[in-house]
Amino acid sequence: MNVDVIILTNSVDVHSVKMTERTIRNLHDTEENHTFHVHLVDSGGDYLHVYKDVIETYIRPDEPFNYNRFINFALKHVKHDWVLISNDDVGYERGWFTEMVRVHSIRPDIQSFSPKEPMLYMLYFDWHFLSTDELYFENYIVTEGLMGWSILIKKTALDKIAPFDEQFDMYYQDNDYAETIKSKGIKHALVRHAIAVHRGTMRVDDTDDKKKLKMELDELKFRKKWNKWTYDK
């Protein structure tokens, strides 16, 4: 099976390049019977010579970073039945995609999926699976069921929601995604045995005042768009 993969990165130094390359090579190594076609959108320097053997498309936008706009650039290259939108700092465990396809074969009405992050669920959400043998947890809640750093979606469902809203240039694009697919009747699930480690989970910086202000502004955009003025989930 062929899978299109969209990854955004910012190649500015050896560390960032190695991290992105490791994510891509790891992705290729996880599934022997499936092929991943990586479309890399790079807002940093020109490192095509490093990535060329592990990607299909290299895009370097000549403009300031905009998360959803850069995703839209890559969408032009998507042509297969499954599309993965992934951060550049994710480690996928062997068989993760097979597990998602397995759930889809059982529930074809679910067309959007996220993997389970072991550390995150051990700390916060493992109660979802403690008393059940269910293979998946159907939920639109960001971080609890929908992981913005790794979303697998059927191309037919993606076509219903694309292009992504470019006012979300940094934060809350995952919240907007959740509300968008919900409004289109597209179901989402977290897959229990599809395991992926998000390395960024453990290094969130809540002390950066500029970041906090940007997050607040993007939250305001989100609440205004979807008329969500209370803090319920």
C-alpha positions in Angstrom: 0.0 0.0 0.0 1.2 3.5 -0.8 1.0 6.4 1.7 1.7 10.1 1.1 3.5 11.7 4.0 3.6 15.5 4.7 6.3 16.6 7.1 7.2 20.3 7.9 10.7 21.0 9.1 13.1 23.9 9.7 16.6 22.8 8.7 18.8 25.3 10.4 21.6 23.3 11.8 23.1 19.8 12.1 20.8 18.8 15.0 17.6 19.8 13.2 18.6 18.0 10.0 19.6 14.8 11.8 16.3 14.8 13.7 14.3 15.2 10.6 16.3 12.6 8.7 16.0 10.1 11.6 12.2 10.6 11.6 12.0 9.9 7.8 14.3 6.9 7.9 12.5 5.5 10.9 9.2 5.9 9.0 10.5 3.9 6.1 11.7 1.1 8.4 8.4 0.6 10.2 6.5 -1.3 7.5 7.9 -3.8 5.0 4.7 -4.1 2.9 3.9 -0.4 2.6 5.6 2.5 0.8 5.8 6.0 2.2 6.1 8.9 -0.2 7.5 11.8 1.8 6.8 15.4 0.8 9.1 17.5 2.9 8.4 21.2 3.4 11.5 23.0 4.7 11.4 26.5 6.0 15.2 26.5 6.8 18.2 26.1 4.6 18.7 24.0 1.4 19.4 20.5 2.6 18.0 18.5 -0.4 21.4 16.8 -0.7 20.8 15.3 2.7 17.2 14.3 2.3 17.1 13.3 -1.4 17.5 9.6 -0.9 14.6 9.3 1.6 12.0 11.8 0.2 10.0 12.2 -3.0 9.4 15.9 -2.9 11.4 18.8 -1.4 9.6 22.1 -1.0 11.3 25.3 0.2 8.7 28.2 0.5 10.2 31.6 0.0 8.1 33.2 2.7 7.6 33.2 6.5 6.5 30.0 8.2 2.8 29.3 8.1 1.8 25.8 9.3 -1.4 25.4 7.3 -0.2 27.1 4.2 2.9 25.0 4.1 0.7 21.9 4.5 -1.4 23.2 1.6 1.8 23.4 -0.6 2.4 19.7 0.0 -1.2 18.7 -0.6 -0.6 19.5 -4.3 1.7 16.4 -4.5 -0.7 14.0 -2.7 -2.1 11.2 -4.9 -2.5 8.0 -2.8 -5.4 6.6 -0.7 -3.8 7.4 2.7 -2.1 10.6 3.8 0.0 11.0 7.0 0.6 14.5 8.3 3.5 14.2 10.8 5.9 16.4 12.8 9.6 16.0 12.1 10.3 14.7 15.6 8.2 11.5 15.8 9.4 8.0 16.2 7.0 5.4 14.8 7.1 1.8 16.1 7.0 -1.1 13.7 3.5 -2.0 12.5 1.9 1.3 13.4 0.3 1.8 10.0 -0.9 -1.8 9.8 -2.7 -1.3 13.1 -4.5 1.7 11.8 -5.5 0.0 8.6 -6.8 -2.9 10.7 -9.1 -0.6 12.7 -10.3 1.0 9.4 -11.1 -2.5 8.1 -13.3 -3.0 11.1 -14.8 0.5 11.1 -14.6 1.9 7.6 -16.7 4.8 8.7 -13.7 6.0 10.7 -11.4 7.8 8.3 -9.0 9.8 10.5 -6.6 8.3 13.0 -3.8 9.2 15.5 -1.3 6.8 17.1 -0.9 6.3 20.8 1.9 8.2 22.6 3.1 5.8 25.4 4.5 8.5 27.8 1.5 10.8 27.4 -1.0 8.1 28.0 0.9 6.6 30.9 0.8 10.0 32.6 -2.7 11.2 31.7 -5.1 9.0 29.6 -4.5 5.3 30.1 -7.8 5.0 31.8 -9.4 4.9 28.4 -8.0 1.4 27.8 -7.7 0.0 31.4 -11.1 -1.7 31.5 -11.6 -2.6 27.8 -10.1 -4.6 25.0 -11.1 -2.1 22.4 -8.6 -1.5 19.6 -9.4 2.2 19.3 -10.8 5.2 21.2 -13.1 7.4 19.2 -12.6 11.0 20.1 -12.1 14.5 18.6 -10.4 16.0 21.7 -7.0 17.3 20.9 -4.1 15.5 22.8 -6.6 13.1 24.4 -7.7 11.4 21.2 -6.5 13.5 18.3 -2.7 14.1 18.1 -1.9 17.1 16.0 1.7 15.9 15.5 0.5 12.7 13.8 -2.7 12.4 11.8 -3.4 9.7 9.2 -6.4 10.4 7.0 -8.1 8.8 4.0 -7.6 10.8 0.8 -11.3 10.8 0.2 -11.9 12.5 3.6 -9.0 14.9 3.1 -10.5 16.1 -0.2 -13.6 17.1 1.8 -11.7 19.5 4.1 -8.8 20.7 2.0 -7.3 23.3 1.8 -6.5 23.9 5.4 -7.4 27.3 6.9 -4.2 29.5 6.6 -5.2 31.9 9.4 -3.8 29.1 11.7 -0.1 29.7 11.0 1.4 28.3 14.2 -1.0 27.0 16.9 -4.5 25.6 17.1 -4.4 24.1 13.6 -5.0 20.7 15.3 -8.1 22.1 17.1 -9.3 23.6 13.8 -8.7 20.2 12.1 -10.8 18.5 14.8 -13.7 20.9 14.4 -13.5 20.7 10.6 -13.7 17.0 10.3 -16.5 16.9 12.9 -18.5 19.4 10.9 -18.0 17.2 7.8 -19.1 14.0 9.6 -15.6 12.5 9.4 -14.9 10.3 12.4 -11.5 10.2 14.2 -10.0 7.6 16.5 -6.8 7.0 18.5 -5.5 3.5 17.7 -4.4 1.6 20.8 -1.6 -0.5 19.2 -0.3 2.0 16.8 2.6 3.4 18.8 4.5 6.6 18.1 6.8 8.6 20.4 6.5 12.4 20.0 9.9 13.7 21.1 8.5 17.2 21.4 6.0 16.2 24.1 8.6 16.4 26.9 10.2 19.7 25.9 7.3 22.2 25.8 8.5 25.7 26.9 5.8 27.5 28.9 8.1 30.3 29.9 8.4 32.0 26.5 6.3 35.2 26.6 6.2 35.6 22.9 5.0 32.0 22.4 2.4 32.4 25.1 1.0 35.6 23.4 1.0 33.9 20.0 -0.9 30.9 21.4 -3.5 33.2 23.0 -4.0 35.1 19.7 -4.4 31.8 17.8 -6.8 30.5 20.4 -8.9 33.7 19.9 -9.0 33.0 16.1 -10.1 29.5 16.8 -12.9 30.4 19.3 -14.1 33.2 17.0 -14.3 30.9 13.9 -16.1 28.1 15.7 -18.1 30.2 18.2 -16.5 28.5 21.2 -16.5 31.0 24.0 -16.6 28.6 26.9 -13.8 26.3 28.0 -15.6 23.1 27.7 -14.1 20.3 25.6 
